[in-house]
Amino acid sequence: MDFQPDANLQVFREEVRAFITSRVPKELTGLPRCTRSPRDQVLRWQKLLSEQGWSAPYWPKEHGGNGWTVQQQLIFDEECVAHGTPTLDGFVHTLLGPVLNVFATQEQRDEHLPAVFRGERLWCQGFSEPGSGSDLASLKTRAVRDGDHYVVNGQKIWTSYAHEADWIFLLVRTDTEVKKQAGISFLLVDMKSPGVSVRPIRSIDDAHHLNETFFDNVRVPVTNLVGTEGQGWAITKFLLNNEHAFAADLPALRRYMRELREFASKLPVDGTPLIERPEFALKLARLDAELQAIGMLVQRVAQLEQRHDPSSPILGSMLKMRGTELQQRLTEAQVEALGSYGAVAYAHPHAEAPERPYPLQQLARGIANDMFFRRASTIYGGTSEVQRGIIVKMLFQL
Ligand SMILES: Cc1cc2nc3c(=O)[nH]c(=O)nc-3n(C[C@H](O)[C@H](O)[C@H](O)COP(=O)(O)OP(=O)(O)OC[C@H]3O[C@@H](n4cnc5c(N)ncnc54)[C@H](O)[C@@H]3O)c2cc1C
């Protein structure tokens, strides 16, 4: 494995930086950190990327993407995070998009992808239900065929950003008579359809990311079925198996570490900066060593994915588990480093600035919220316990 910096990648990094500094309006850079930017920013950012010819940074050329290598994609993400640009709509770029590229009809692609690239359409993911999270195949939302339509009834939960989405990709049960996995289908549903309603769930970070989504006799054209009836589970497995190199969210981890060093060295806690206390310096060194290890693993996975190596699913689970656990420890250490400013910083990053300024205010805002929200990162996208189960099963061929 080669860990030497690649000169071509450095040129690519400069190209991304040049784009961000020269073509992106000031108000769309230096944004406070968040897991997802507000709708208007996500849409404007997408439009800007498309104008640059970078409409699908993670897709291969044959599917209308940029054709970047996994390393280039990681560099793109890292520069975006470092410059505080808005987030992309991850649901379409990393989940739905690859599914449409492989399983959808040309009509379905023509209907949805141009609208996404023009920055006009956001998506959300309707998989989980009350009682069907890790055990997703037990889902109960029903879709019954009625002529040219399916009639959908049921409830989804934890539907991130459903309140801002135009469309939802949905797992539904179309057959109750077969093995549970075989009775699931994959539908695309317009959120404006009569019978769709969204109820907010406020999370521990005092923000509105999550929702319950209800379907009450929602009529969905049969032409919105992706793949064939009953193929939903195979499509889901394909979708969840994508992009392991991104599972750890390395750019975010690196940003957390940079900020942590800055807080620990600049903010006095009870008179001295934390970095001068040996126990905190040791903690920082340990966190940094873990970050370096994750960085190397990401490089390894990136190289394997580039070669389509079949062993990467285990590494993907390892990265999801270790990366999200490190996110939690880094954000906890950040709150600790903020000392008494931690409580002041408990303001949503998009809220008005507090009247009395405090040191590193711009950086420190939203830290405590983020620390709280990151409690969820070892749950969404497959819990740490489930990842451990996958690793063991694959290692021991169970
Ligand atoms: C912030 C956030 C955003 C989310 N966004 C979305 C979204 O946009 N769309 C969507 O569809 N879903 C979303 N989810 C749902 C997410 O996918 C589920 O929460 C997750 O799959 C876990 O399911 P569950 O909550 O039902 O917990 P359960 O599956 O009930 O798990 C409860 C506990 O049991 C453990 N457990 C379960 N099964 C096993 C097992 N086999 N072995 C060992 N331990 C096990 C789990 O690790 C956990 O600790 C989101 C969740 C969160 C927290």
The ligand as a Gaussian input file, in Angstrom:
#p B3LYP/6-31G(d) Opt

LIG

0 1
 C      -30.525000      10.543000      13.484000
 C      -31.149000       9.403000      12.732000
 C      -31.468000       9.563000      11.394000
 C      -32.101000       8.545000      10.700000
 N      -32.490000       8.764000       9.411000
 C      -33.206000       7.808000       8.767000
 C      -33.749000       8.068000       7.466000
 O      -33.582000       9.161000       6.892000
 N      -34.484000       7.111000       6.880000
 C      -34.711000       5.892000       7.472000
 O      -35.358000       5.055000       6.862000
 N      -34.216000       5.615000       8.696000
 C      -33.470000       6.552000       9.363000
 N      -33.001000       6.295000      10.625000
 C      -33.328000       5.025000      11.275000
 C      -32.148000       4.097000      11.472000
 O      -31.798000       3.460000      10.281000
 C      -32.546000       3.104000      12.590000
 O      -32.690000       3.859000      13.778000
 C      -31.520000       2.027000      12.780000
 O      -31.518000       1.143000      11.692000
 C      -31.790000       1.227000      14.083000
 O      -33.102000       0.777000      14.116000
 P      -34.052000       1.037000      15.376000
 O      -33.967000       2.472000      15.737000
 O      -35.380000       0.466000      15.052000
 O      -33.383000       0.224000      16.568000
 P      -33.477000      -1.350000      16.794000
 O      -33.190000      -2.056000      15.525000
 O      -34.749000      -1.641000      17.486000
 O      -32.267000      -1.574000      17.788000
 C      -32.375000      -1.352000      19.184000
 C      -31.076000      -1.833000      19.832000
 O      -30.922000      -3.249000      19.603000
 C      -29.681000      -3.507000      18.968000
 N      -29.822000      -4.589000      17.980000
 C      -30.811000      -4.706000      17.057000
 N      -30.582000      -5.792000      16.282000
 C      -29.428000      -6.361000      16.733000
 C      -28.664000      -7.496000      16.319000
 N      -29.047000      -8.259000      15.300000
 N      -27.528000      -7.759000      17.017000
 C      -27.123000      -6.986000      18.042000
 N      -27.812000      -5.885000      18.463000
 C      -28.943000      -5.582000      17.817000
 C      -29.316000      -2.213000      18.272000
 O      -27.917000      -2.104000      18.081000
 C      -29.841000      -1.163000      19.248000
 O      -28.908000      -0.946000      20.263000
 C      -32.367000       7.306000      11.341000
 C      -32.008000       7.136000      12.677000
 C      -31.428000       8.163000      13.382000
 C      -31.098000       7.960000      14.838000

